[in-house]
Amino acid sequence: MSIIVNIYYTGKDGNAKQFVQEMVSKGIIERVRKEEGNERYEYFFPMDDPETVMLVDKWRNE
């Protein structure tokens, strides 16, 4: 059974999107995706809230 965690990051003045950009530029996202058991690690930006980012993090098991 997979475990899915949805996390919302909310900031001000574009800080949430800046956080994701730093995760990309530092290679953290790719490292997490390569970890044993990781099935999904993606960020989404809601259309109606420019100050929020949602992370979908899915793992095969604990």
Secondary structure as a PSIPRED ss2 file (coil, helix, strand):
# PSIPRED VFORMAT (PSIPRED V4.0)

   1 M C   1.000  0.000  0.000
   2 S C   1.000  0.000  0.000
   3 I E   0.000  0.000  1.000
   4 I E   0.000  0.000  1.000
   5 V E   0.000  0.000  1.000
   6 N E   0.000  0.000  1.000
   7 I E   0.000  0.000  1.000
   8 Y E   0.000  0.000  1.000
   9 Y E   0.000  0.000  1.000
  10 T E   0.000  0.000  1.000
  11 G C   1.000  0.000  0.000
  12 K C   1.000  0.000  0.000
  13 D C   1.000  0.000  0.000
  14 G C   1.000  0.000  0.000
  15 N H   0.000  1.000  0.000
  16 A H   0.000  1.000  0.000
  17 K H   0.000  1.000  0.000
  18 Q H   0.000  1.000  0.000
  19 F H   0.000  1.000  0.000
  20 V H   0.000  1.000  0.000
  21 Q H   0.000  1.000  0.000
  22 E H   0.000  1.000  0.000
  23 M H   0.000  1.000  0.000
  24 V H   0.000  1.000  0.000
  25 S H   0.000  1.000  0.000
  26 K C   1.000  0.000  0.000
  27 G C   1.000  0.000  0.000
  28 I H   0.000  1.000  0.000
  29 I H   0.000  1.000  0.000
  30 E H   0.000  1.000  0.000
  31 R H   0.000  1.000  0.000
  32 V H   0.000  1.000  0.000
  33 R H   0.000  1.000  0.000
  34 K H   0.000  1.000  0.000
  35 E C   1.000  0.000  0.000
  36 E C   1.000  0.000  0.000
  37 G C   1.000  0.000  0.000
  38 N E   0.000  0.000  1.000
  39 E E   0.000  0.000  1.000
  40 R E   0.000  0.000  1.000
  41 Y E   0.000  0.000  1.000
  42 E E   0.000  0.000  1.000
  43 Y E   0.000  0.000  1.000
  44 F E   0.000  0.000  1.000
  45 F C   1.000  0.000  0.000
  46 P C   1.000  0.000  0.000
  47 M C   1.000  0.000  0.000
  48 D C   1.000  0.000  0.000
  49 D C   1.000  0.000  0.000
  50 P C   1.000  0.000  0.000
  51 E C   1.000  0.000  0.000
  52 T E   0.000  0.000  1.000
  53 V E   0.000  0.000  1.000
  54 M E   0.000  0.000  1.000
  55 L E   0.000  0.000  1.000
  56 V E   0.000  0.000  1.000
  57 D E   0.000  0.000  1.000
  58 K E   0.000  0.000  1.000
  59 W E   0.000  0.000  1.000
  60 R C   1.000  0.000  0.000
  61 N C   1.000  0.000  0.000
  62 E C   1.000  0.000  0.000
